[in-house]
């Protein structure tokens, strides 16, 4: 049983209800949740709404939106259905966002927890490594990793996770430094609890709320980074992604603006949903908001 007296995890029905009541007070956060649910629905229903290969030709090239019932949002210069690309692109965006976030959070939590708990030379070494990563702009480092590993969707996702771990690491380090001297940590040490158990069972649950909030930022950043890579022609051409659609649509931007505008709107709304979700989570998880 956790001996922490400052555990903010929403465990049990009463905490879940309290969490939900705090969250729904923020109307912007509810809007973000609604947008996020729509994106998830698109990803789950892509095979039903647009069966078949989204990269296959569906109609005449550059069919304008709302002129052909079989392709409601029109087609691109290769005759591919834009609606199918939007729905299947939601899958790719969520997949990249979730996996890249898990990778970055895992690396950041491990490094931040070790640095914040042990301090001393361990903290110095790990923070110098973190600072070395932060001296290189994220997108420049991402381009380097993709150039080395290749542009398959798996490597792109891994590379995005690798370039995004520094901020979570600093957050976790700061939380650990403020919590490692608390009474419940001293009590655990006096009971003979191992360092690993204190780190992962006692301190880490109390240090996670700000990291959970920041995870929404990482997911939005992951989608934007993948879109930027695809726009530059470095995305995986074997998958229908919003970035690939924008990159290919720029060639016909003057004559068929919708080829780039429609996936661009999808990216904007998805990133906005994550931003609003993060704001709501911050209000709901912030202990200073609790009564």
N, C-alpha and C positions, 0 to 999 in steps of 0.2 A: 504493500500500500504506500502510495506516495505521501511523504511527510510534509510536503510543501504546504504552506499556509497562504501562498499567493498564486495558486494554480488558477489560471484563467480559461482552462479548456471547457468548452460547452458540453460536459458529460451529463448524461441523464436527461429525462424529459424536461425537468424544470429549467435546466440551463439552456437546452435547445429552444424552449419557448421564450426565455428571456433574450437569448441571442436574436431570435427571429423578430421579436417586438422592437428591439433596438435597431435592427437592420431596416425594417419596413418603414420606420419613421423618416428615412431618407428617400425622398421621392426620386431623386436622380439615380440612386442605387437600384431602386425598383425598375426604373427604365433600363438600366444596364443589365439587370437580370432578364428582363423581357427580351432585349436584343440578343443576349447570350443564348437564351432558350431557342430563339429563332435560328441562330447559327447551328446549334446542336441538332435541331430538327432537320435542317438542310443536309447536314452531314449524314444523319441516320437514314434519311429518306431519298438519298441521291439515286440509289438503284431502282426505286419505285417511280420517282418523278421523271427521271431521265435514264431509262434502261439502255444497256448497250455501252459501247466504247465512247466516252466523251471526246476522244480525239479523232473519231471517224467523221467523215463528211455526212452532214444531215440534210443539207439543202443547197441552193445556189449560193455562191460566195457573196458576201456583203449584202445579205438580205436585211433591210431595216427592221427595227423592232415593231411589233404589233401589226405586221403586214401579212404574216403567214402563221396560221394557227399551230402548225407543227413545230415552229421555232418561235415562240412568243417574244423572246428578246433578240431575235435576229441571229445572224451568223457572222463569222469573221471572214478574212480574205481567203481562207481555205475551205469555207463552207461548213465549219464546225459550229455546233449549237452552243450559243453563249449561255443559255440557261443551264445546260448540262455542265458546262465548265464552271459556272458559279456554284452549283450544288456539289460537284465533286471537288472543287477547290476548297470548299468549307472543310471537307475531310482532311485534305492535306494541311490546311492552316491549323486546324485543331490538333492534328497529330504532331506537327512540328512544335506548336506552342506547348503542348503538354509534356512531350518527351524532353525537349530542350530545357523547359523549366525544371523538371525533375533532376536532370543532369546538373544544371547550375546550382540548384538548391542543395543537392547532395554534396557537391564539392565545397560550396560555401559554408554549409553547416559544419562539415567535418573540420575544415581549416579554422573557421572562426571559433568553434568550440574548443579545439586544442589550444589555440593561441590565447583565448580569454580565460580558460581554466588554469593552465599551467603558468602562463606569464613567463617572465625571465627570457632566457635565450630561445626558448621555443617560440614565444611571441615575436621576438626580434626576427628570427629566421623566416617565419611564416608571413609576417607583415612585409618584409623586404620582397618576398616572392610576389605578394599581392600588389605591392607598389610597382614592381617591374611589369606586371600585366597591365596596370592602369596607365602606365606611361605611353602605351600603344593604343591609339584609337580602336574602338571595338570593330568597326567595319574594315579597317586596314588589316587587323589581325585575322578577321574572318576571311578576307580575300586571300591572305597568305595560306591559311589552313585549307581552304577549298582548293587552291592551286596545288597544294601538296597531296591532299587526300583524294581529290576528285570531286565531281559534282553530282554524285548519286545522292538521292534524298536522305539516305542513312548518314552519310558523311556530313552533309550540310547540317542536319539536325544535331549531330555530335559537335560540330564546330561551333554552332550557335550556343550550345550549352557551355562549351569551354570558355567562350569569350564573355560570358554573362555572370560568372560566379563571384566576382570581386565584391560587388555591393552587398549580397547576402552574407559574405564572409565578415565584412566589417560590422554589419548589423548584429550578427550572432556574437562576435567578439565583444562588442560593447555591452550586450545583454549579459553575457557570462561574467564580465568584469564587475558588473553591478550586482549580480546575484550570488557570486561565489562566496561572499562573506556573510550571507544571510544565516539566520538561526537554523533553518531546516537543513542547510548544507552542513553546518557544524554538527548538528545532531546526527546526520547520516555518517559523517566521519567518525564520530565517537562510537557509533554502533558497529564500526568495522566494515562499512560498505566500501567496495572497491571504487577506484577513480572512474572506471568506465561506467559503472552503475550510477554513480553520482552525476556524471556528465549526461548520460542518455536517459536516465529515468527520473532524476530529480530536477536538474537545472534546465535541460533542453525543452521540456514541455512548457516551462514558463518563459522561455526565450523565443518561442515560435510565433506568437501573434504578429509582431511586425514583419517577420519573414513571410508569413502567410499572405499578409496584405501586399507585400512587394512582389509576391509570385505573380499577381495579376499584371504588374508592370513588365515582368520578364516575358510573360506570354504575349503581350502586345508587341514588345520589342522583337521577339522571335519572329512573329508574323511579318513585321516591317523589314527585318533583315533578310528573310527569305525572299520577300517580294523585291527588295533592292537587288539581290543577287540575280534573280530571274530576269529583272528588267535589264541587267547588263549582259544577259545571255549566259549566265553561269548556273542557272537552275537545271533541274533534272527534266529533260524534254519528254521523258516517258510518263510523266504525270501531269494531269490538268491542274494547274495552280493559278491563283489570281495574279501572281507576279508574272508568270509566263504569258498570261493573256494580255496584261498591260504592255509587256515588252514587245509582243508581236503586234499589238494594236497601234503602237506609235507609228508604224510604217504607213498606216492609212488614217492617221489622226485627223487630217483635214477633210477627207471625204467620208469617213465612217467613224466619227468621234465616239460612238457608243461602244466600239470594240474595246477601248481603253477605259472609258468613263464608267461603264457598269461594274467591272471588277474593281475599279478604284473606289467606287462607292461602297462596295462590299467590304473592302479593307478598312475604310474609314469607320463604318458602323461597327465592325468587329473590334477594332482597336478602342473605339469609344466605349463599347460594352465592358471591356476589361478595365478601362480606366474608372468607369462608374462603379463597377463591382468592387474594385479596390477601395474606393472612397467609402462605400457602404460597409465593407469589412473593417476598415479602420475605425469607423464610428462604433461598430458592434463589438469589436474585440478590445478597443482601448479601455483599460480599466478605469480611467478617469471619467468615462461616460457612464459608468455603472452607478446605481443608487443602492 
